[in-house]
Amino acid sequence: MALYIGQDRDQIDAAVELWKRQCLLDDGSLLFPDSDRQPWALPVVEELDRRFNGNPLEGSASGGRFSSKWAEQLAGASEDCRLLGAEVLLVHFLFVESVSYPRKRSTIQESLEGTGIELPAGGVAIRALSQSIGHPGIGFNTRRDVQVGYLINFALRFKHLPAERRAELLDSPWELRDFADDTELSIREMRHILLHLLRPVEFERTSSGTHKREIAAAFSGLLAADGPVDVDEQLLAIRREIERLKGTEKIDFYRGELRGVWSSTGGDSEGVGDLEALRWKKQIVLYGPPGTSKTWQARQLAEAVIRRAALDSWGPDTYFRNSDAVENAVRDNVFWLQLHPGYGYEQFIRGLRLEGDVTRYRPGFLPWVVEQLEQRAAGSDLPRLPGVLVLDEINRTNLSEMLGEAFSLLESGQRGTERELPGFDHDHDPDVLVIPEDLYVIGTMNEIDQSVETLDFALRRRFLWRECPFEADTLLAIVEHRWDREVAARFPFEDAVPQLETMADRAQALNDAIAESPELGRQFQIGHTYFADIAFFIGQWVKGRKARPANGTYLWTAARKPQPPLVDLWNRSLEPLIEQYLAGSDVREHELKRFERIFLG
């Protein structure tokens, strides 16, 4: 069952059951189930829909942030409408791992401003906010208006149905799915989250249609030839077959060996995934500002290519029985090349080498990679697995010159074609270059070093491209990962989360200002790994302290003055970087001060 996520979720499931019974089937309150309030009555839902979906605030309107727009849209609303808005946000937050309990609670409380209603200290719904199910991704957080709008629209359409029909839908997963899709609004993350919350046995714990499609494609060998067409039904059939093969219901597509078969790196939650793109085009470039985890994502994608190929060509039974062989291939068939200005054609394709008193042509890195793949395939009884060549920081060398004859062999339809290389040793036939069908190429590129637009256009069309932007959620995940290593155990990560979330917001605001600056621009934005150094600075600051900073004031005092760790991060990492970006600018000092105020406050 898709209920298993490797962590507690009992409070969430209890809250959803209460929501279904108290609010969707009846008109009562999720937060105050024992009261006579009826915020989920149809007229109230219609009021909220009219105020929100009927009055969209786009772009920078009303301050540009969801919270400020939400406040304006609820201005003058009835008390029941404000309570409904708070409970809609609560349901919206149930799934989310990347927002802390204090922030969830404070955001919900803001919806009740002016009503005199205070959130209860306890209760099923409030307790559920301390748990989470998954990470909904950047699209969920950056377009919260779309997610909340979908949830309101779902409630409106649902409430228009007779009570008997509503009960039937909640009891029928596939009819509920069809109802969830019967909307003119965009099908985004909230659709998948909502179906999982309401029917967690049948619908996977994912917020991404792309992930669903990638998982189903990866494990398609487990489906019968006449199996279901719908991806949700496919996933349920796949899950049941894997449970049978492994003898347990405790499986999760986001953990362990199942996670490694498909790629969950980057891209839009409803668009083409990185693995899908790479398997089709065979070449992809991950580009963006420095410090946005491009190298890490390239490694994850490279490993997924090999695991997916093993599952496809070996079949599920052989794949799961030969996990050591899979891991060996992941280790041996990924070839990593760090590029730099001194690296060129002679090192990559072929160059002259002096051997004794004779100069001879010798193969470079690419022919060696091809030879290694051939040798490994010949030495195994299992079907051949592909290789992945990662070209890290491709724009630090003259890429067109380095590729040479490989430039044309990367073109669609040219894989497997032999290309004779010019020049040859007098006692040998000319060398040939071939790029096999099963060699994939992943490039990474920092925009700050050289703009994407300056690359050869003919070279550009041989690759697909995917931007890797700053991600606040990823920043928080990295800090959490580093916390145990950098900060003493008596200072729990949870204490610092509210201010770390504020720092992530400030980091986003800083990057927005950099992107809009006439002196800089989008390519000068700062990656999340730069900000993640805060874990080290906090760890050093609290050394020797016995007491925790009062009320979680790790980064700002109660008076909103920046604490030493935040000042260190700015002085030792961020300011020197931005200062270098602004070298030669007539307004460098002014811009530095402006950026400092945005980040530090």
C-alpha positions as CSV (number, residue, x, y, z in Angstrom):
1,M,0.0,0.0,0.0
2,A,1.2,3.5,-0.8
3,L,0.5,4.4,2.8
4,Y,4.1,3.4,3.7
5,I,6.5,6.3,3.7
6,G,9.1,5.2,6.2
7,Q,8.0,7.6,8.8
8,D,4.9,8.4,11.0
9,R,1.8,9.7,9.2
10,D,-1.0,8.6,11.5
11,Q,-2.0,12.1,12.5
12,I,-2.2,13.2,8.9
13,D,-4.4,10.2,8.0
14,A,-6.6,10.9,11.0
15,A,-7.0,14.6,10.0
16,V,-7.9,13.6,6.5
17,E,-10.6,11.2,7.7
18,L,-12.0,14.0,9.9
19,W,-11.9,16.4,6.9
20,K,-13.8,13.9,4.7
21,R,-16.5,13.2,7.3
22,Q,-16.8,16.6,8.9
23,C,-16.2,18.9,5.9
24,L,-16.6,17.2,2.6
25,L,-19.6,15.0,3.4
26,D,-20.9,17.6,5.9
27,D,-20.4,21.3,6.2
28,G,-18.6,21.5,9.6
29,S,-15.2,22.7,10.7
30,L,-11.9,20.8,10.6
31,L,-10.3,23.0,13.3
32,F,-13.3,23.1,15.5
33,P,-15.2,19.8,14.9
34,D,-17.2,20.0,18.1
35,S,-18.6,23.5,17.3
36,D,-21.7,24.4,15.3
37,R,-19.6,26.3,12.7
38,Q,-20.2,25.4,9.1
39,P,-17.4,26.9,7.0
40,W,-17.6,24.2,4.4
41,A,-21.2,25.0,3.5
42,L,-21.7,25.7,-0.2
43,P,-22.4,29.5,0.1
44,V,-19.1,29.9,2.1
45,V,-17.1,27.9,-0.5
46,E,-18.6,30.0,-3.2
47,E,-17.6,33.2,-1.4
48,L,-14.0,32.0,-1.0
49,D,-13.9,30.9,-4.7
50,R,-15.2,34.3,-5.8
51,R,-12.7,36.1,-3.7
52,F,-9.7,34.0,-4.7
53,N,-10.2,32.3,-8.1
54,G,-12.6,35.0,-9.2
55,N,-10.1,37.8,-8.3
56,P,-6.6,36.6,-9.3
57,L,-3.8,38.9,-8.3
58,E,-0.9,38.4,-10.7
59,G,2.8,39.3,-10.6
60,S,3.8,42.0,-8.2
61,A,0.2,43.0,-7.3
62,S,-0.4,43.5,-3.6
63,G,3.3,43.0,-2.7
64,G,3.9,40.1,-5.1
65,R,3.8,37.4,-2.3
66,F,1.1,34.8,-1.8
67,S,0.6,35.9,1.8
68,S,0.0,39.6,0.9
69,K,-2.3,38.7,-2.0
70,W,-4.2,36.2,0.2
71,A,-4.7,38.9,2.8
72,E,-6.1,41.4,0.3
73,Q,-8.4,38.7,-1.3
74,L,-9.8,37.9,2.2
75,A,-10.2,41.5,3.2
76,G,-13.8,42.1,4.2
77,A,-14.7,38.4,4.0
78,S,-17.2,36.8,6.4
79,E,-15.9,35.1,9.5
80,D,-16.8,31.7,8.1
81,C,-15.0,32.5,4.9
82,R,-11.8,33.4,6.8
83,L,-12.1,30.1,8.8
84,L,-12.6,28.2,5.6
85,G,-9.5,29.9,4.1
86,A,-7.5,28.8,7.2
87,E,-8.7,25.2,6.9
88,V,-8.0,25.2,3.1
89,L,-4.4,26.2,3.9
90,L,-4.2,23.5,6.6
91,V,-5.2,20.8,4.0
92,H,-2.8,22.4,1.6
93,F,0.0,22.0,4.1
94,L,-0.7,18.4,5.3
95,F,1.6,16.8,2.7
96,V,4.4,19.3,2.8
97,E,7.8,18.3,4.3
98,S,9.6,21.5,3.4
99,V,7.6,23.9,5.6
100,S,8.0,23.7,9.4
101,Y,5.2,23.3,11.9
102,P,5.6,26.8,13.3
103,R,5.4,28.4,9.8
104,K,2.4,26.3,8.8
105,R,0.7,27.3,12.0
106,S,1.5,31.0,11.7
107,T,0.4,31.1,8.0
108,I,-2.9,29.5,8.9
109,Q,-3.4,31.9,11.9
110,E,-2.9,34.9,9.6
111,S,-6.0,33.9,7.6
112,L,-8.0,34.4,10.8
113,E,-6.8,37.9,11.5
114,G,-9.6,40.2,12.6
115,T,-12.0,37.3,13.5
116,G,-10.9,36.8,17.1
117,I,-10.6,33.1,16.4
118,E,-7.4,31.6,17.8
119,L,-6.1,28.3,16.5
120,P,-6.7,25.5,19.0
121,A,-3.6,24.3,21.0
122,G,-4.3,20.8,20.1
123,G,-6.8,18.7,18.2
124,V,-6.5,16.2,15.3
125,A,-5.9,18.8,12.6
126,I,-3.3,20.8,14.4
127,R,-1.3,17.7,15.5
128,A,-1.2,16.6,11.9
129,L,0.8,19.7,10.9
130,S,3.8,18.3,12.9
131,Q,4.0,15.4,10.4
132,S,4.7,15.3,6.7
133,I,4.5,13.0,3.7
134,G,6.8,14.3,1.0
135,H,8.7,17.1,-0.7
136,P,6.3,18.7,-3.3
137,G,9.1,20.6,-5.2
138,I,9.8,24.1,-6.2
139,G,6.6,24.5,-8.3
140,F,4.4,23.9,-5.3
141,N,6.0,26.6,-3.3
142,T,6.6,29.2,-6.0
143,R,3.0,28.9,-7.3
144,R,1.0,28.4,-4.1
145,D,-1.8,30.4,-5.7
146,V,-2.3,27.7,-8.3
147,Q,-2.3,24.9,-5.6
148,V,-4.7,26.7,-3.3
149,G,-6.9,27.7,-6.3
150,Y,-7.2,24.1,-7.4
151,L,-8.1,23.0,-3.9
152,I,-10.8,25.6,-3.6
153,N,-12.1,24.7,-7.0
154,F,-12.2,21.0,-6.1
155,A,-14.2,21.8,-2.9
156,L,-16.6,24.0,-4.9
157,R,-17.4,21.4,-7.5
158,F,-17.6,18.7,-4.9
159,K,-20.0,20.7,-2.8
160,H,-22.3,21.2,-5.8
161,L,-22.9,17.4,-5.8
162,P,-25.7,15.7,-3.8
163,A,-24.4,14.1,-0.5
164,E,-25.0,10.6,-1.8
165,R,-22.8,11.3,-4.9
166,R,-20.0,12.8,-2.7
167,A,-19.9,9.6,-0.6
168,E,-19.8,7.5,-3.8
169,L,-16.8,9.5,-5.1
170,L,-14.8,9.1,-1.9
171,D,-15.4,5.4,-2.0
172,S,-14.4,5.0,-5.6
173,P,-10.7,5.9,-6.4
174,W,-11.0,6.0,-10.2
175,E,-14.2,7.9,-10.2
176,L,-12.6,10.3,-7.7
177,R,-9.6,10.6,-10.1
178,D,-11.8,11.5,-13.0
179,F,-13.6,14.1,-10.9
180,A,-10.3,15.6,-9.8
181,D,-9.3,16.0,-13.5
182,D,-12.7,17.4,-14.6
183,T,-11.7,21.0,-14.2
184,E,-10.7,23.9,-16.4
185,L,-7.8,24.8,-14.0
186,S,-4.2,23.7,-14.5
187,I,-3.5,20.1,-13.3
188,R,-0.6,20.7,-11.0
189,E,0.9,19.3,-7.8
190,M,-2.2,19.7,-5.6
191,R,-4.2,17.3,-7.8
192,H,-1.7,14.5,-7.0
193,I,-1.4,15.4,-3.4
194,L,-5.2,15.6,-2.9
195,L,-5.7,12.1,-4.4
196,H,-3.0,10.6,-2.2
197,L,-4.5,12.2,0.9
198,L,-8.0,11.0,0.1
199,R,-7.1,7.6,-1.2
200,P,-3.5,6.7,0.0
201,V,-3.9,3.0,-0.8
202,E,-4.4,3.6,-4.5
203,F,-2.5,6.8,-5.3
204,E,1.3,7.2,-4.8
205,R,2.8,9.8,-2.4
206,T,4.0,12.1,-5.1
207,S,3.1,15.6,-6.2
208,S,4.5,15.2,-9.7
209,G,2.8,13.9,-12.8
210,T,6.3,13.7,-14.4
211,H,7.5,11.5,-11.6
212,K,4.5,9.2,-11.9
213,R,5.1,8.8,-15.6
214,E,8.8,8.2,-15.1
215,I,8.2,5.5,-12.4
216,A,5.6,3.8,-14.6
217,A,7.9,3.8,-17.6
218,A,10.8,2.4,-15.5
219,F,8.8,-0.5,-14.2
220,S,6.7,-1.1,-17.3
221,G,8.1,-4.6,-17.6
222,L,6.0,-5.6,-14.6
223,L,2.7,-4.7,-16.4
224,A,0.7,-7.1,-18.5
225,A,0.5,-6.4,-22.2
226,D,-3.2,-5.6,-21.9
227,G,-2.7,-3.7,-18.6
228,P,-4.1,-0.3,-17.7
229,V,-3.4,2.9,-19.7
230,D,-3.9,5.4,-16.9
231,V,-0.7,6.1,-15.1
232,D,-2.2,6.0,-11.6
233,E,-3.7,2.6,-12.3
234,Q,-0.4,1.5,-13.8
235,L,1.4,2.5,-10.6
236,L,-1.0,0.6,-8.4
237,A,-0.5,-2.6,-10.6
238,I,3.3,-2.1,-10.5
239,R,3.3,-1.6,-6.7
240,R,1.4,-4.8,-6.1
241,E,3.8,-6.8,-8.4
242,I,6.8,-5.4,-6.6
243,E,5.2,-6.2,-3.2
244,R,4.8,-9.7,-4.4
245,L,8.4,-10.0,-5.7
246,K,9.9,-8.6,-2.5
247,G,7.4,-10.1,-0.1
248,T,6.6,-6.9,1.7
249,E,4.2,-3.9,1.5
250,K,6.9,-1.6,2.8
251,I,8.1,-0.3,-0.5
252,D,8.5,3.3,-1.6
253,F,9.5,4.6,-5.0
254,Y,11.4,7.5,-3.3
255,R,13.6,5.3,-1.2
256,G,16.4,2.8,-1.6
257,E,16.9,0.7,-4.8
258,L,13.6,1.7,-6.3
259,R,14.5,5.4,-6.3
260,G,17.7,4.7,-8.2
261,V,15.9,3.3,-11.2
262,W,14.2,6.5,-12.3
263,S,15.3,10.1,-12.2
264,S,13.6,12.7,-9.9
265,T,16.1,15.5,-10.7
266,G,14.8,18.9,-11.7
267,G,12.4,19.9,-14.4
268,D,8.7,20.8,-14.3
269,S,6.4,18.6,-12.2
270,E,4.2,18.0,-15.2
271,G,6.6,18.3,-18.1
272,V,9.3,16.0,-19.6
273,G,11.7,14.6,-16.9
274,D,15.5,14.7,-17.2
275,L,15.7,11.0,-17.7
276,E,13.1,11.0,-20.4
277,A,14.9,13.9,-22.2
278,L,18.3,12.3,-21.9
279,R,17.2,8.9,-23.2
280,W,15.6,10.5,-26.2
281,K,18.2,13.1,-27.2
282,K,21.2,11.3,-25.6
283,Q,22.8,14.6,-24.6
284,I,21.6,17.1,-22.0
285,V,23.2,20.2,-20.3
286,L,22.3,21.3,-16.8
287,Y,23.0,25.0,-16.6
288,G,22.5,27.8,-14.1
289,P,24.3,29.9,-11.4
290,P,27.2,28.4,-9.5
291,G,26.2,26.5,-6.4
292,T,22.8,25.1,-7.6
293,S,23.7,21.4,-7.3
294,K,24.3,20.8,-11.0
295,T,27.1,18.3,-10.4
296,W,25.1,16.4,-7.8
297,Q,22.1,16.2,-10.2
298,A,24.3,15.1,-13.0
299,R,25.6,12.2,-11.0
300,Q,22.1,11.2,-9.9
301,L,20.9,11.3,-13.5
302,A,23.9,9.3,-14.8
303,E,23.3,6.6,-12.3
304,A,19.6,6.5,-13.1
305,V,20.3,5.9,-16.8
306,I,22.3,2.8,-16.0
307,R,19.8,1.4,-13.4
308,R,16.9,2.0,-15.7
309,A,18.7,0.3,-18.6
310,A,19.5,-2.7,-16.4
311,L,15.8,-3.0,-15.4
312,D,14.7,-2.7,-19.0
313,S,17.1,-5.2,-20.6
314,W,17.5,-7.7,-17.8
315,G,13.9,-7.8,-16.6
316,P,12.7,-7.3,-13.0
317,D,13.6,-10.8,-11.7
318,T,17.2,-10.6,-12.9
319,Y,17.5,-7.0,-11.9
320,F,16.5,-7.6,-8.3
321,R,18.6,-10.8,-8.0
322,N,21.8,-9.1,-9.3
323,S,21.9,-5.9,-7.3
324,D,25.7,-6.1,-6.9
325,A,26.1,-6.3,-10.7
326,V,23.9,-3.2,-11.0
327,E,26.0,-1.2,-8.5
328,N,29.2,-2.3,-10.2
329,A,27.9,-1.0,-13.5
330,V,26.8,2.3,-11.8
331,R,30.4,2.6,-10.5
332,D,32.2,1.6,-13.7
333,N,30.1,2.9,-16.5
334,V,29.9,6.6,-15.4
335,F,32.9,8.5,-16.8
336,W,33.6,11.9,-15.3
337,L,35.6,14.6,-17.0
338,Q,36.4,17.9,-15.4
339,L,37.0,20.4,-18.2
340,H,39.3,23.4,-18.0
341,P,40.9,25.9,-20.5
342,G,43.9,23.6,-21.1
343,Y,41.8,20.6,-22.2
344,G,41.4,20.2,-26.0
345,Y,41.1,17.9,-29.0
346,E,44.5,16.2,-28.3
347,Q,43.3,15.0,-24.9
348,F,39.7,14.2,-25.8
349,I,39.9,12.7,-29.4
350,R,43.5,12.0,-30.4
351,G,46.9,13.6,-30.2
352,L,50.5,13.1,-31.1
353,R,52.8,11.6,-28.5
354,L,56.5,11.2,-28.5
355,E,57.5,7.5,-27.8
356,G,61.2,7.2,-27.8
357,D,62.3,9.0,-30.9
358,V,59.0,8.3,-32.8
359,T,55.9,10.5,-32.8
360,R,52.7,8.5,-32.9
361,Y,49.0,9.2,-32.7
362,R,47.4,8.1,-29.5
363,P,43.7,8.0,-28.6
364,G,42.2,10.4,-26.2
365,F,39.6,10.1,-23.5
366,L,36.5,9.6,-25.7
367,P,38.0,6.6,-27.6
368,W,39.2,5.1,-24.3
369,V,35.6,5.4,-22.9
370,V,34.2,3.6,-25.9
371,E,36.8,0.8,-25.5
372,Q,36.1,0.4,-21.8
373,L,32.3,-0.1,-22.5
374,E,33.1,-2.7,-25.1
375,Q,35.5,-4.6,-22.8
376,R,33.0,-4.5,-19.9
377,A,30.2,-5.8,-22.1
378,A,32.4,-8.6,-23.4
379,G,33.3,-9.6,-19.8
380,S,29.8,-10.0,-18.6
381,D,27.2,-12.8,-19.1
382,L,24.4,-10.2,-18.6
383,P,23.1,-7.9,-21.4
384,R,25.3,-4.9,-22.1
385,L,24.6,-1.7,-20.1
386,P,25.1,1.8,-21.3
387,G,27.8,4.3,-20.3
388,V,27.4,7.9,-19.3
389,L,30.0,10.6,-20.0
390,V,29.7,13.6,-17.7
391,L,31.4,16.8,-19.0
392,D,31.6,19.0,-15.9
393,E,31.7,22.7,-16.7
394,I,31.6,22.3,-20.4
395,N,32.1,26.1,-21.1
396,R,35.5,26.2,-19.5
397,T,37.1,25.0,-22.7
398,N,36.5,25.5,-26.4
399,L,33.9,22.8,-26.7
400,S,33.5,22.7,-30.5
401,E,37.3,22.4,-30.9
402,M,37.6,19.7,-28.3
403,L,34.8,17.6,-29.8
404,G,36.3,17.6,-33.3
405,E,34.8,14.8,-35.3
406,A,32.6,13.9,-32.4
407,F,30.7,17.1,-33.1
408,S,28.9,15.5,-36.0
409,L,28.7,12.1,-34.4
410,L,26.5,13.6,-31.7
411,E,23.9,14.5,-34.3
412,S,20.7,12.4,-34.3
413,G,21.1,9.4,-36.5
414,Q,24.9,9.4,-36.5
415,R,25.4,7.2,-33.4
416,G,27.2,4.0,-34.4
417,T,28.7,5.6,-37.6
418,E,32.4,5.3,-38.1
419,R,34.3,8.5,-38.8
420,E,37.9,8.2,-40.2
421,L,40.3,10.6,-38.4
422,P,42.7,12.6,-40.4
423,G,46.4,11.7,-40.2
424,F,47.8,8.3,-39.4
425,D,51.0,6.6,-38.4
426,H,52.9,5.3,-41.5
427,D,52.7,1.7,-40.3
428,H,49.0,1.7,-39.3
429,D,45.7,2.2,-41.0
430,P,43.8,5.4,-40.2
431,D,42.0,5.5,-36.9
432,V,38.2,5.7,-36.8
433,L,36.0,7.3,-34.2
434,V,32.6,5.9,-33.3
435,I,30.1,7.0,-30.6
436,P,27.9,4.0,-29.7
437,E,24.2,4.3,-29.4
438,D,24.4,3.6,-25.6
439,L,26.8,6.3,-24.6
440,Y,24.9,9.2,-23.1
441,V,26.5,12.7,-22.5
442,I,25.6,15.0,-19.6
443,G,27.1,18.5,-19.4
444,T,27.1,21.0,-16.6
445,M,27.6,24.7,-17.1
446,N,27.9,27.7,-14.9
447,E,26.2,30.7,-16.6
448,I,28.5,33.1,-14.8
449,D,31.5,31.7,-16.7
450,Q,30.0,32.0,-20.1
451,S,26.5,32.7,-21.2
452,V,24.5,29.9,-22.8
453,E,23.9,32.1,-25.8
454,T,27.6,32.4,-26.7
455,L,27.9,28.6,-27.4
456,D,28.0,27.5,-31.0
457,F,24.3,27.2,-32.2
458,A,25.0,24.0,-34.1
459,L,26.5,22.6,-30.9
460,R,23.5,23.9,-28.9
461,R,21.0,22.0,-30.9
462,R,22.8,18.7,-30.3
463,F,21.8,19.0,-26.6
464,L,18.6,19.5,-24.7
465,W,18.9,22.1,-21.9
466,R,17.6,22.3,-18.4
467,E,18.0,25.3,-16.0
468,C,19.1,24.6,-12.4
469,P,17.9,27.6,-10.4
470,F,18.3,28.6,-6.7
471,E,15.8,26.5,-4.7
472,A,14.9,27.5,-1.1
473,D,13.6,24.0,-0.3
474,T,16.9,22.5,-1.4
475,L,18.8,25.0,0.7
476,L,16.9,23.9,3.8
477,A,17.4,20.2,3.0
478,I,21.2,20.7,2.6
479,V,21.4,22.7,5.9
480,E,19.5,19.9,7.7
481,H,21.8,17.3,6.2
482,R,24.9,19.2,7.4
483,W,23.5,20.2,10.8
484,D,24.4,17.0,12.7
485,R,27.9,17.2,11.4
486,E,28.5,20.9,12.1
487,V,26.4,21.7,15.1
488,A,26.5,20.1,18.6
489,A,23.7,17.7,19.4
490,R,22.4,19.8,22.2
491,F,21.2,22.3,19.6
492,P,18.4,20.6,17.7
493,F,17.8,21.5,14.1
494,E,14.1,22.0,14.8
495,D,14.9,25.0,17.1
496,A,16.5,26.9,14.2
497,V,14.0,26.0,11.5
498,P,11.8,29.1,11.7
499,Q,14.7,31.5,11.3
500,L,16.4,29.2,8.7
501,E,13.1,29.5,6.7
502,T,13.3,33.2,7.0
503,M,16.9,33.1,5.8
504,A,15.8,31.1,2.8
505,D,13.2,33.8,2.0
506,R,15.8,36.5,2.3
507,A,18.1,34.5,0.0
508,Q,15.3,34.3,-2.6
509,A,14.7,38.1,-2.2
510,L,18.4,38.7,-2.6
511,N,18.5,36.6,-5.8
512,D,15.4,38.4,-7.1
513,A,17.2,41.7,-6.6
514,I,20.3,40.5,-8.3
515,A,18.3,39.3,-11.3
516,E,16.6,42.7,-11.6
517,S,19.8,44.7,-11.0
518,P,20.9,46.6,-14.2
519,E,24.5,45.9,-13.1
520,L,24.1,42.2,-12.9
521,G,21.2,40.0,-14.1
522,R,19.8,36.5,-13.7
523,Q,23.0,34.6,-14.4
524,F,24.6,36.3,-11.4
525,Q,22.2,34.8,-8.9
526,I,23.7,32.8,-6.0
527,G,23.2,29.1,-5.7
528,H,21.7,27.5,-2.6
529,T,25.0,25.7,-1.6
530,Y,26.6,29.1,-0.8
531,F,23.9,29.9,1.7
532,A,24.1,26.3,3.2
533,D,27.4,27.3,4.7
534,I,25.3,28.8,7.5
535,A,25.4,25.4,9.2
536,F,29.2,25.7,9.7
537,F,28.9,29.3,11.0
538,I,26.2,28.4,13.5
539,G,28.2,25.4,14.7
540,Q,31.2,27.5,15.4
541,W,29.1,30.2,17.2
542,V,27.4,27.8,19.6
543,K,30.6,26.0,20.6
544,G,31.1,26.2,24.3
545,R,27.5,27.4,24.9
546,K,25.4,25.4,27.3
547,A,22.0,27.1,26.7
548,R,20.3,27.2,23.4
549,P,19.7,30.7,21.9
550,A,16.4,31.9,23.3
551,N,13.3,31.3,21.1
552,G,15.5,29.9,18.3
553,T,17.3,33.2,17.7
554,Y,20.2,31.6,15.8
555,L,20.3,34.1,13.0
556,W,18.4,37.2,14.3
557,T,17.9,38.5,17.8
558,A,14.4,39.1,19.2
559,A,14.9,42.7,18.1
560,R,15.6,41.5,14.5
561,K,19.3,42.3,14.6
562,P,21.5,39.8,12.7
563,Q,23.4,37.3,14.8
564,P,27.1,36.5,14.2
565,P,26.6,33.4,12.1
566,L,24.5,35.3,9.6
567,V,27.0,38.2,9.6
568,D,29.8,35.7,9.0
569,L,28.0,34.2,6.1
570,W,27.5,37.6,4.5
571,N,31.1,38.9,5.2
572,R,33.0,35.7,4.4
573,S,31.0,34.2,1.5
574,L,28.3,36.3,-0.1
575,E,29.7,39.9,0.0
576,P,33.1,38.9,-1.5
577,L,31.3,37.0,-4.3
578,I,28.9,39.9,-5.1
579,E,31.8,42.4,-4.8
580,Q,33.7,40.5,-7.5
581,Y,30.6,40.4,-9.7
582,L,30.4,44.2,-9.4
583,A,34.1,44.8,-10.1
584,G,34.4,48.0,-12.2
585,S,30.9,49.1,-11.6
586,D,30.4,52.8,-10.7
587,V,27.7,51.9,-8.2
588,R,29.4,48.9,-6.6
589,E,29.2,50.2,-3.0
590,H,25.6,51.3,-3.3
591,E,24.5,48.0,-4.7
592,L,26.5,46.1,-2.1
593,K,24.7,48.0,0.7
594,R,21.4,47.5,-0.9
595,F,21.9,43.7,-1.2
596,E,23.2,43.6,2.4
597,R,20.0,45.3,3.6
598,I,17.8,42.8,1.7
599,F,19.6,39.8,3.1
600,L,20.5,40.8,6.7
601,G,17.5,43.1,7.3
